[in-house]
Amino acid sequence: MRFEGEHLYKDEIDSKLEKVTLQMSYRICHVSSCREFYAVADMLQAMKVTNPPKPRVFNKTQLAQFIQKQGLKTGEPYDLPETLSISDKALLKDGYGAWLTKRDFKFNHIESLTAPHLVEQYLYGKGLGTEIEGLLLSSTLKWKSKGAYHNALNRFIIFGLVPNALISFKWDSIGKNYPEAETPKDTIIKRGRGGKDNRKSRTQFRGITTLDKKNIAEVVKQWIREGRKLSKRKVFESFQDTFQVATVIRTVGEHDIPYYELLPPEERISRRMFHYHFNRIFSRAEQLEMKVGTFKFKKDHEARQGTALDGIVGASHRYEVDATVLDLYVKYPYIKDARYSMGRPTLYFVIDVYSTMIVGFYLGFGAPNSDGVAQAMVNACMCKVQFAQRYGLFIDECDWPAFFIPREVTIDNGTEYPNKLVASILKSTLGIKAFNFTAVYRGDAKGTVEGTFNTFNGEVAHFQPGSIFKEVDRTEQHPSNQAVWDYNSLVRKIINFIILQNKSAKRLKKLNFEAMVDDIDISPESIFLHSLEEDMDGGRKTTPHDEAMLRWAFLPEEEARVRPNCVFFNGLEYHHPHFREEGLYQVAALEGTFPIIVKRVKDWTNHIFCRVKSKGNGTKLKYLTLTLKNPNNGSPYWGMSWDIVAHQLEWLEMKVVAHEEYAARLRQHIRSMDETEFDRLMGQIALLPENERKSIVPRIKEFQAIGKKLNTLTHARDVMVALGFEGEAVEFESQQELTTTEGF
């Protein structure tokens, strides 16, 4: 059965272009009410012309024969242009309101002819000649020819019987397809603002060319490559200095000085035209990225489509970890008679993705790093009662019931925790099945913890003395002078904030069907505990004995090498009696150095840690603390941060390279002097009779005694000269010459 809107077509595959092209394309644009007749339009023709012809009419038999004869495919609807379904609101928003006026003007003329019975009469009956003649006599309508009515009516019927059929399908490109000159030397088809005769402009600027657009793009890209802040005004000035000036050489005194003169307006584009095409070449997103930088754009402005709940089963399934530098200065508490600040601390939060419950945190100083992540994760997995007591806060286990090991952990793939340092220990020891790394500055991939930072800063930190939630005027006192919270008190405040947030935040959208049936509270803590029992079989709860295992597991693994005299790690030498007692140093001496796995705290070089099997128990493991070798308490690296040590070792390597270069050059210098002296001596020997003696040289002992006597006399002379006996020294010198002569 044929239907209105059906596409009757014949296509062909072009093997060279590798695409399908239509050979024939027809649309059944109308079916009579008795379903015996069909109006069919040739769409290949209709899409090319403004006024398509009247559709061709077939009865059932004729249409079937036509389809069979032409070999047409059937059964699919014809895809009409998008213009037919676009709303008036969209047209007005895009600034094409004039097309609505034109459409309504045409439709008002044919509206009385679009009734269903009149459309059938026009297509299958006697036509609408009488009705159109009556419209021509109307004083309210402007059209005075039958052809105008026929053209509009044909277009209305062919393109879906909707008023938008009277709009040009190219309405959004009208005025944009003008020929564009390649260079300013070509004929400018389109002038600048005001047209060729400048009816609406007081300037004579020329129109844009393809070369101008390329130059605009190149100037902007060069500006960004040089690392300068984007400014449209400055970029235009750079464009003008490069492409819209002429250089004139003028003689001033004895010097030829280049002067720059702007080209006349007829040979330039205007500032407005530059800005217009700048905005067309670079989108608003690209301009913002150029203005704030790629990293900041991706972090703060890029659209975020990720969802944190992908693949989450329940509470403790995935924890998110992230860090931020707080907008709050911390007071230095150890000087009582003045106010000092320790700077702004770094806050690490660990969030359960399923319930958004805050399960752990760590407050430290310095840039985000793996140590902070490790301490935050240990805190997330352990009971918080003893931890809070350490800072003078007494809570019960039920106040913060977060002491479970997660299945997955998600952190930044940045400098905080490099991939290569995370090994299978998390899986084998803790049962953490995945350690996920998100792309740098992908806050959408860690949306839960990012939102918690915003909440803490917005509701707590920004309302405390010493906060920097706004840009500080230079005339105002710097917030660091107003710091009130010291480290311990700030930790207590963070704990109280977490307890309040976990118990009072509303998470209605986090309730699943079972949670609603069980009528639990809508707080993160309630959702967390309910999901643990219902979805995670109670979760994996930790005990105080698990702390060593947790701390070891979350520190990054690194490699050290056992040498005959030490355990060598990152340029430093460490020692533990275990390696001597077990003969491991001896093994290294006889068979060569070998690697071991160690872990470290990045802020402290004094110790590194490794894990070995206990004596007498092949399965139980113990942890060793290796100490930095510090002979006579003189190690320059004792008690230092690894960042400083790495910098120092790098500096020493550079110093060694520089010293080796100096030594090589000095050796060549000494070689030059030695070879000159050697050549002089060889020249003297060449003048002597040739020596053919095979035995030892005679008189060696005699000449050796003379040499010894000369050394003694020289020493005596130096002593006498030093003690002031110049006369005797001179006399002695003459005696020395005489003795030397007589000796020879």
VENMO-V461907 format. One record per backbone hydrogen bond with DSSP energy under -1.0 kcal/mol. CO is the residue of the C=O (numbers start at 1). NH is the residue of the N-H. If there is no record, write none. Layout:
[[CO	NH] [CO	NH]]
//
This chain:
[[3	6] [5	78] [6	28] [8	26] [9	73] [10	23] [10	24] [12	21] [14	18] [14	19] [19	14] [21	12] [24	10] [25	43] [26	8] [27	29] [27	41] [28	5] [30	39] [32	35] [37	32] [38	58] [39	29] [39	30] [40	56] [41	27] [42	46] [43	47] [45	48] [45	49] [56	40] [58	38] [59	63] [60	64] [61	65] [62	66] [63	67] [64	68] [65	69] [66	70] [67	72] [73	9] [76	7] [81	84] [82	85] [87	91] [88	92] [89	93] [90	94] [91	96] [92	95] [96	99] [97	101] [98	102] [99	103] [100	104] [101	105] [102	106] [103	107] [104	108] [106	110] [107	111] [110	113] [111	114] [115	119] [116	120] [117	121] [118	122] [119	123] [120	124] [121	125] [121	127] [128	132] [129	133] [130	134] [131	135] [132	136] [135	138] [146	150] [147	151] [148	152] [149	153] [150	154] [151	155] [152	156] [153	157] [154	158] [155	159] [156	161] [162	165] [163	166] [164	167] [168	171] [170	173] [173	176] [181	210] [182	211] [183	186] [192	195] [194	199] [195	198] [209	213] [210	214] [211	215] [212	216] [213	217] [214	218] [215	219] [216	220] [217	221] [218	222] [219	223] [220	224] [221	225] [222	226] [223	228] [224	227] [231	235] [232	236] [233	237] [234	238] [235	239] [236	240] [237	241] [238	242] [239	243] [240	244] [244	263] [246	261] [248	259] [250	257] [252	255] [255	252] [257	250] [259	248] [261	246] [264	267] [265	206] [265	268] [268	206] [270	274] [271	275] [272	276] [273	277] [274	278] [275	279] [277	281] [278	282] [283	287] [284	288] [285	289] [286	290] [287	291] [288	292] [289	293] [293	297] [294	298] [295	299] [296	300] [297	301] [297	302] [309	312] [314	317] [316	407] [317	408] [318	353] [319	410] [320	351] [322	349] [324	347] [327	468] [330	342] [340	332] [343	330] [345	326] [346	364] [347	324] [348	362] [349	322] [350	359] [350	360] [351	320] [352	356] [357	352] [360	350] [362	348] [364	346] [369	373] [370	374] [371	375] [372	376] [373	377] [374	378] [375	379] [376	380] [377	381] [378	382] [384	388] [385	389] [386	390] [388	391] [388	393] [389	392] [396	399] [400	402] [403	542] [407	433] [407	434] [408	319] [409	436] [410	321] [411	438] [418	421] [419	422] [421	557] [423	426] [424	428] [425	429] [426	432] [434	409] [436	411] [438	413] [439	442] [442	445] [443	446] [446	450] [447	451] [448	452] [449	453] [450	454] [451	455] [452	456] [453	457] [454	458] [455	459] [456	460] [456	461] [457	462] [460	463] [461	464] [464	467] [466	329] [473	476] [478	481] [479	482] [485	331] [486	490] [487	491] [488	492] [489	493] [490	494] [491	495] [492	496] [493	497] [494	498] [495	499] [496	500] [497	501] [498	502] [499	503] [500	504] [501	505] [502	525] [507	510] [508	511] [512	516] [513	517] [514	518] [515	520] [522	507] [523	527] [524	528] [525	529] [526	530] [527	531] [528	532] [529	533] [530	534] [531	535] [531	536] [532	538] [536	539] [540	405] [543	546] [544	547] [546	550] [547	551] [548	552] [549	553] [550	554] [558	598] [560	596] [561	568] [562	594] [566	563] [567	574] [568	561] [569	572] [572	569] [573	629] [574	567] [575	627] [576	579] [577	581] [578	582] [579	584] [579	585] [580	583] [583	587] [584	588] [585	589] [586	590] [587	591] [588	592] [594	562] [596	560] [598	558] [599	609] [601	604] [602	642] [606	628] [608	626] [609	599] [610	624] [612	622] [614	617] [620	614] [622	612] [624	610] [626	608] [627	575] [630	633] [631	634] [635	638] [637	640] [640	605] [641	645] [642	646] [643	647] [644	648] [645	649] [646	650] [647	651] [648	652] [649	653] [650	654] [651	655] [652	656] [653	657] [654	658] [655	659] [656	660] [657	661] [658	662] [659	663] [660	664] [661	665] [662	666] [663	667] [664	668] [665	669] [666	670] [667	671] [668	672] [669	673] [670	674] [671	675] [672	676] [673	677] [674	678] [675	679] [676	680] [677	681] [678	682] [679	683] [680	684] [681	685] [682	686] [684	687] [685	688] [699	703] [700	704] [701	705] [702	706] [703	707] [704	708] [705	709] [706	710] [707	711] [708	712] [709	713] [710	714] [711	715] [712	716] [713	717] [714	718] [715	719] [716	720] [717	721] [718	722] [719	723] [720	725] [721	724] [724	726] [725	729] [726	730] [727	731] [728	732] [729	733] [730	734] [731	735] [732	736] [733	737] [734	738] [735	739] [736	740] [737	741] [738	742] [739	743] [740	744]]
//
